[in-house]
Amino acid sequence: MTTILNAMLAAAAEQPSMLPTILMFVALGAVMYFFMIRPQQKKQKEINAFRNSLTVGQTVVTIGGLHGTIKTMDDTTVTLHVATGVDLRFEKAAINPTGTTPAQA
């Protein structure tokens, strides 16, 4: 009986520690946060700040590539003047923050 107990204790003592595995997962989580999640959150804040700073008369480009001048705005939509007699209504989310025109630059 004591030999079985001694064998079980010896097998338990030889098992590797879980600490390196836990540290690896923590390090992986930190790398993912600093290289993927945090930059995406920062980019999203910049996009939201751009869309909230839109003003009437500003020339913009939609995500579909349509160029126009903001005619009217409300909380969620923007009406763009794209040609004489042509006004189109878009969601603010459809305004491309990277699509600058020479008038904006």
N, C-alpha and C positions, 0 to 999 in steps of 0.2 A: 504494500500500500504506500509506503513512504517513497519507493522508487517511482511510482506513477506521479505522486505529488511533486517530487523533485524534478521529474521530466517536464511536468506542466509549468512549474515555476521557471525552469530554464528556457522553455519555449516563449513564455511571456516576457522574459527579460531580453530576449534577442529580437523582438519586434521593433521595427524602426519607429522613431518619434513622429508624431503628426505635425510637429511645429514647422518643419520645412515646407510641408504641403500647404499649411495654412498661410505661411508667409508668402508663398508663391501666388496664391489666390488674391491676397491683399495687394501684392505688388502688381498683379495683372489688372485688378480693379483700378488702382491708382493710375496706371499707364493709360487705360481706356478713358478714364475721366479727364486727364490732362491733355490727351492727344485727340480725343473724339468728342466727348460730351461738352466740355467747357468751350472749345472754339465754336461749336455749333450754337450754343446758347448765346455767345457773344455776337455772332453773326446775326442771329434772329433778333436780338435787341437792336442792332444797327438798322436792320430792315424795318422794324416797327417804328423806330425813331424817324426814319426817312418818310415812311408813309404817313405818320402823324404830322410831319412838317410840311406836307403838300399845301400849296396856296393856289388860289384862283389866279389864272393867267400864266401859270407855270407850264412849260413845255415838257411833256413826258412821253415815255414809250411803254406800251403794255407788254406783257409777257408773250403776247402773240406777234409783237413787232409793229403794232399800229402806233403811228406818231400822231400826237394831238396836243391841244392846249386845254387846260382845265377851265371849264366854263362855270360849273357849279359843283358844290360838294355838300355832303352831309356826313354822318358818322361812319357809314359803311360803303357808300357809293360815290362815284365821281362821274360827272358828265363831261366828256371830251368833245371839243369842237375839232373835227378832222378835215372838214371842207366846207365851202359855202353851202349853208342850209343842211349840213349833216352833223348832227350831235348824237353821240353814242354814250350809253350809260354802262359803266363797269364797276365791279367791286374794287375797293381800294387794294385788295390783295392781288389784283391783276396788274397793278402798276409795277414795272420792273425797276428795282433800285439801282441796277447796274447799267441800265440803258440811258446814258446821258446824251444829250444833243449838244451841238455847238453853242446854242443859246444858254445852256446851263453851265458849260465849262468855263 
